[in-house]
Amino acid sequence: MYQRDGKAAYKADLSNTILLMDELGNPEEGLKCIHVAGTNGKGSTSHMLASILQHAGYKVGLYTSPHLKDFRERIKINGEMIPQDHVVEFVRDHKQFFELNALSFFEMTVGMALDYFRKKAVDIAVIEVGMGGRLDSTNVVTPEVSVITNIGLDHTAFLGTTLEEIAVEKAGIIKQGVPVVIGEIQEETSYVFQQIAEQQLAPITFAENVTQGRFETDLLGVYQQKNMQTALTTIDVLVKTGLEVSEESIRDGLVSVVSTTGLLGRWQILGEAPRIICDTAHNKEGLELVLGQLKKQVFEQLFVVLGMVNDKDLDRVLPLFPKNAEYFFCKPDIPRGMDTEQLKTEALRHGLHGEVYKSVIHAFEAAKAKAGERDLIFIGGSTFTVAEVL
């Protein structure tokens, strides 16, 4: 599993996924879906789309990654996780094939999701890319619309070291004649998308250029406004293809994303007095937005529970964190977790001061013990750090 183990578990190749689709009777064929890629915001955008479509009366499949508490969070229909029995049955029925072909965790999970959506006859599915796009296992689908939220320098060991290179990988989800929505206009990447869209004869829309009505969402981060603009533009494109979605469905869907889909970990408020906030942002572009919002909060003292994974470029992300906070350094309980002493040493080099704790929970409990009613505790740095406090 790449998310737990890192590079050794990553496969940049669609051959196994294509084999699996054949084994399963090609569940990707005929599946009406939306394919969502991007460095940041693809999870929130996917959940917004699923919520809107569900409120429009459709039976909606939702495939996302990674999960926070329960593997089954990755595969949902109308907000309900795939049943445990179905997971067990799927693995049992195809175990010999998995072992014979050495399928990765992600490949198996994509197969499980597409097979489940076909068996349950969803009206439409929202499929979030795992990493990149061109060689991601989800890229066996032919969607109604492709969505690319934005491009940032993340997973550079796999996707490229420049924004242009990463854009080419993510633009790999653009299909022949299929409309594509680009969430953000970025000077370094817009021409890449325009060029590939032209080659594929795919109508392209930049969401920032589309005027939308005023809507509210229950996803609290200010950064969610960009994701909402992308989701609304995607709905516009879908309506033009014949899907019926009313303004009321859009409004109801956006104000109830969390309750409709079960989304966790996006500027999620866990408590008051002291206020406790967690967010799964973990790369430079995502953290800039989240920490920018954190600095606007009103508090007496800031406590940060911080844990990261060991392939993170600390020189890019640590300078973003506020120096006037007390840090509680911890290691998420996965093989990829960054050593706490290393994190503390690097943090100190960037003017961030604090102590090391033996687990995320110990760090969190220590922060709560120290914080007063007017203080603020922030938990972040990694999806896996957040998962352990939820």
C-alpha positions in Angstrom: 0.0 0.0 0.0 1.7 3.2 -1.2 0.2 5.5 1.3 1.5 3.4 4.2 4.8 2.1 2.8 5.9 4.6 0.2 7.8 4.2 -3.1 8.3 0.5 -2.9 4.5 -0.1 -3.1 3.9 2.2 -6.0 3.1 0.9 -9.5 3.1 3.4 -12.4 1.6 1.0 -15.0 -1.9 0.3 -16.2 -1.3 -3.3 -17.4 -2.4 -4.9 -14.1 -5.5 -2.8 -13.9 -6.4 -3.7 -17.5 -5.9 -7.4 -16.6 -8.1 -6.9 -13.6 -10.9 -5.2 -15.6 -10.9 -8.3 -17.9 -11.1 -10.6 -14.9 -14.1 -8.6 -13.5 -15.9 -8.5 -16.9 -15.0 -4.8 -17.6 -17.1 -3.0 -15.0 -15.6 0.3 -16.2 -17.4 0.0 -19.6 -20.7 1.8 -19.6 -20.1 3.4 -16.2 -21.3 7.0 -16.3 -18.7 8.9 -14.2 -16.8 12.0 -13.4 -13.0 11.6 -13.1 -11.3 14.0 -10.8 -7.5 14.7 -10.6 -5.3 17.4 -9.1 -2.7 18.1 -6.5 -5.0 19.7 -3.9 -8.8 19.9 -3.6 -9.7 16.8 -5.6 -11.2 15.0 -2.5 -13.3 18.0 -1.4 -14.4 18.7 -5.0 -15.3 15.0 -5.4 -17.4 15.1 -2.3 -19.2 18.3 -3.3 -20.1 16.8 -6.7 -21.3 13.6 -5.1 -23.5 15.5 -2.6 -25.0 17.8 -5.3 -25.8 14.8 -7.5 -27.3 12.8 -4.6 -29.6 15.7 -3.7 -30.6 15.8 -7.4 -32.0 12.3 -6.9 -29.3 10.2 -8.5 -27.8 7.0 -7.0 -24.2 8.2 -6.7 -21.0 6.1 -6.3 -18.0 7.8 -4.8 -14.4 6.5 -4.9 -11.7 8.4 -3.0 -8.4 7.9 -1.2 -6.8 7.6 1.2 -9.2 6.6 4.0 -8.9 8.1 7.5 -10.5 5.6 9.9 -12.0 2.8 7.9 -10.9 1.3 4.6 -14.5 1.3 3.5 -14.6 5.1 3.4 -13.0 4.8 -0.1 -16.0 3.2 -1.7 -19.5 4.7 -1.0 -22.9 4.8 -2.6 -25.1 7.7 -1.5 -22.9 8.3 1.5 -23.0 4.7 2.7 -19.8 2.7 2.9 -19.4 -0.5 1.1 -20.5 -3.4 3.4 -17.8 -5.4 5.1 -19.3 -8.6 3.7 -18.9 -7.3 0.2 -15.2 -6.5 0.8 -14.5 -9.9 2.2 -16.4 -11.6 -0.6 -14.7 -9.7 -3.3 -11.2 -10.5 -2.0 -12.1 -14.2 -1.4 -13.5 -14.6 -4.9 -10.4 -13.0 -6.6 -7.6 -13.8 -4.2 -5.9 -16.3 -6.5 -5.9 -13.8 -9.4 -4.5 -11.0 -7.1 -1.7 -13.2 -5.9 -0.9 -14.7 -9.4 -0.6 -11.2 -10.9 0.9 -9.5 -7.8 -1.7 -6.7 -7.8 -1.1 -3.7 -5.6 -3.4 -2.6 -2.9 -4.6 0.4 -5.0 -5.2 -1.7 -8.1 -7.4 -4.2 -6.1 -9.3 -1.3 -4.5 -10.1 0.4 -7.8 -11.3 -3.0 -9.1 -13.5 -3.5 -6.1 -15.0 0.0 -6.4 -15.9 -0.3 -10.1 -17.2 -3.8 -9.6 -19.4 -2.6 -6.7 -20.7 0.4 -8.6 -21.7 -1.9 -11.5 -23.4 -4.5 -9.3 -25.4 -1.8 -7.5 -26.3 0.0 -10.7 -25.3 3.5 -9.8 -26.6 6.3 -12.0 -23.2 8.1 -11.9 -19.9 7.7 -10.0 -17.4 10.3 -8.9 -13.9 8.7 -9.3 -11.0 10.4 -7.6 -7.5 9.8 -9.0 -5.0 8.3 -6.5 -1.8 10.0 -7.8 -1.0 11.7 -11.1 -3.5 10.6 -13.7 -2.0 9.2 -16.9 -0.8 6.0 -15.2 -3.2 5.9 -12.3 -5.3 2.8 -12.0 -8.5 4.8 -12.1 -7.6 5.9 -15.7 -9.4 3.0 -17.3 -12.7 4.9 -17.1 -14.1 7.1 -19.9 -16.0 9.8 -18.0 -18.7 12.3 -18.9 -16.3 15.0 -17.8 -12.7 15.1 -16.6 -11.8 17.5 -13.8 -8.3 18.8 -12.8 -8.4 21.0 -9.8 -4.9 22.4 -9.8 -1.2 21.6 -10.0 1.5 21.7 -7.3 4.9 20.2 -6.6 3.9 17.0 -4.8 5.0 13.4 -5.4 7.8 14.8 -7.5 9.7 11.5 -7.3 6.9 9.9 -9.5 5.3 12.8 -11.4 8.1 15.1 -12.4 10.0 18.0 -10.8 8.3 20.9 -12.6 4.7 22.1 -12.6 4.7 21.5 -16.4 5.8 17.9 -16.1 3.2 17.2 -13.3 0.5 18.9 -15.5 1.3 16.5 -18.3 0.8 13.5 -16.0 -2.5 14.8 -14.6 -3.7 15.8 -18.1 -3.4 12.1 -18.9 -7.0 11.8 -17.8 -8.2 14.0 -20.7 -10.0 11.7 -23.1 -10.9 11.9 -26.8 -14.0 14.3 -27.1 -14.7 14.3 -23.3 -15.1 17.8 -21.8 -12.5 18.8 -19.2 -12.8 21.4 -16.4 -9.6 23.0 -15.0 -10.1 24.4 -11.5 -7.3 27.0 -11.4 -5.6 29.1 -14.0 -1.8 28.7 -13.5 0.6 30.4 -15.9 3.0 27.4 -15.9 0.3 24.8 -16.6 -2.6 26.3 -18.5 -1.0 26.0 -21.9 -0.3 22.3 -21.2 -4.0 21.6 -20.6 -5.0 23.7 -23.7 -2.6 21.8 -25.9 -3.6 18.3 -24.8 -7.3 19.2 -24.9 -6.9 20.4 -28.5 -5.1 17.2 -29.4 -7.9 15.1 -27.9 -10.7 17.4 -29.3 -11.9 17.8 -25.7 -13.8 21.0 -24.9 -12.0 22.8 -22.1 -13.4 25.1 -19.5 -11.3 27.1 -16.9 -13.6 27.3 -13.8 -12.1 30.7 -12.8 -13.5 32.2 -16.0 -17.0 31.1 -15.2 -19.4 33.4 -13.3 -21.4 31.4 -10.7 -24.2 32.3 -8.4 -23.6 32.7 -4.6 -23.7 29.4 -2.7 -22.7 28.4 0.8 -21.0 25.2 1.9 -20.6 23.4 5.2 -16.9 22.8 4.4 -15.4 25.5 6.5 -12.0 26.2 5.0 -11.8 29.5 3.0 -9.9 27.5 0.4 -13.1 25.5 -0.3 -14.4 28.5 -2.3 -12.0 27.4 -5.2 -13.2 23.8 -4.9 -16.8 24.9 -5.0 -16.2 27.0 -8.1 -14.7 23.9 -9.8 -17.6 21.7 -8.7 -20.2 24.2 -9.9 -18.5 24.5 -13.3 -18.4 20.7 -13.6 -22.2 20.6 -12.8 -22.7 23.2 -15.6 -20.9 21.0 -18.1 -22.9 17.9 -16.9 -26.2 19.7 -17.4 -25.2 20.5 -20.9 -24.7 16.8 -21.5 -28.3 16.2 -20.4 -28.1 15.5 -16.7 -30.9 17.2 -14.7 -29.6 19.2 -11.7 -31.7 22.0 -10.2 -30.4 25.0 -8.4 -32.1 23.7 -5.2 -30.2 20.5 -5.5 -26.9 22.4 -5.8 -27.8 24.6 -2.8 -28.9 21.7 -0.6 -25.9 19.6 -1.7 -23.3 22.2 -1.0 -24.6 23.0 2.5 -24.6 19.4 3.6 -21.5 17.8 2.1 -20.3 16.4 5.4 -23.6 14.8 6.4 -24.4 13.6 2.9 -21.0 12.1 2.1 -19.2 11.6 5.4 -16.2 13.7 4.4 -13.7 14.1 7.3 -10.5 16.1 8.0 -11.0 19.3 6.0 -10.7 22.2 8.5 -12.7 20.1 10.8 -13.5 21.6 14.2 -13.1 18.9 16.9 -13.8 21.0 20.0 -14.2 24.4 21.6 -12.5 26.0 24.7 -9.9 25.3 23.6 -10.8 25.4 19.9 -9.3 22.3 18.2 -9.0 22.2 14.4 -7.5 19.5 12.2 -6.8 19.5 8.5 -5.2 17.0 6.2 -3.3 19.5 4.0 0.2 18.1 3.6 2.0 19.8 0.7 3.2 23.4 0.2 0.2 24.6 -1.9 -2.3 23.0 0.5 -0.6 24.1 3.7 -0.2 27.7 2.4 -4.0 28.0 2.2 -4.7 26.2 5.5 -2.0 27.9 7.6 -3.0 31.3 6.0 -6.5 30.7 7.5 -5.0 29.5 10.8 -3.2 32.8 11.2 -6.5 34.7 10.9 -8.0 32.9 13.9 -8.3 34.6 17.2 -6.5 32.9 20.1 -4.2 33.6 23.0 -1.7 30.8 22.4 -1.3 28.4 19.5 -0.4 24.7 20.0 0.5 22.6 16.9 0.4 18.8 16.9 2.7 18.0 13.9 3.5 14.7 12.3 4.6 14.1 8.7 5.7 11.3 6.3 9.4 10.7 5.5 9.3 11.7 1.8 8.1 15.3 2.6 10.3 18.1 1.4 10.7 19.9 4.8 12.5 22.9 3.3 9.4 23.7 1.3 6.8 23.2 4.0 8.3 24.0 7.4 8.9 27.7 6.6 5.1 28.0 6.2 4.4 27.2 9.9 4.0 30.0 12.4 7.0 30.5 14.7 5.0 31.9 17.6 3.4 28.4 18.3 4.4 25.6 20.6 5.0 22.4 18.7 4.2 18.8 19.7 6.2 16.6 17.3 4.9 13.1 16.7 5.1 10.2 14.2 2.0 8.9 12.5 1.8 5.1 13.1 2.7 4.0 9.5 6.0 2.7 8.0 6.3 6.0 6.1 6.0 8.1 9.3 8.9 10.6 9.7 11.2 10.1 12.7 10.2 12.6 15.4 13.8 13.6 16.3 14.5 14.3 12.6 11.3 16.4 12.4 12.2 18.3 15.6 15.8 19.0 14.3 14.6 20.3 11.0 11.8 22.3 12.6 14.3 24.0 14.9 16.4 25.0 11.9 13.3 26.9 10.7 12.6 28.5 14.1 9.9 26.1 15.2 10.2 25.0 18.9 8.7 22.1 20.7 9.1 18.7 22.2 8.9 15.1 20.9 6.1 12.7 21.9 6.0 8.9 21.4 2.7 8.9 19.5 0.1 11.3 17.9 -2.3 10.6 20.7 0.3 11.4 23.4 1.1 14.6 21.6 -2.5 15.5 21.3 -3.2 14.8 25.0 -0.2 16.9 26.0 -1.4 19.8 23.9 -4.9 19.5 25.5 -3.5 19.4 29.0 -1.5 22.6 28.3 -4.1 24.6 26.4 -6.4 27.1 28.1 -9.9 27.9 27.1 -8.9 30.8 24.8 -6.1 28.9 23.1 -6.1 27.0 19.8 -4.8 23.5 19.0 -4.1 22.6 15.4 -3.4 19.0 14.3 -1.9 18.5 10.8 1.1 17.8 8.6 -0.2 14.5 7.3 -3.5 12.7 6.5 -2.3 10.0 8.9 -1.6 12.4 11.8 -5.2 13.7 11.5 -6.6 10.2 11.2 -5.3 9.2 14.6 -7.2 12.0 16.4 -10.5 11.5 14.7 
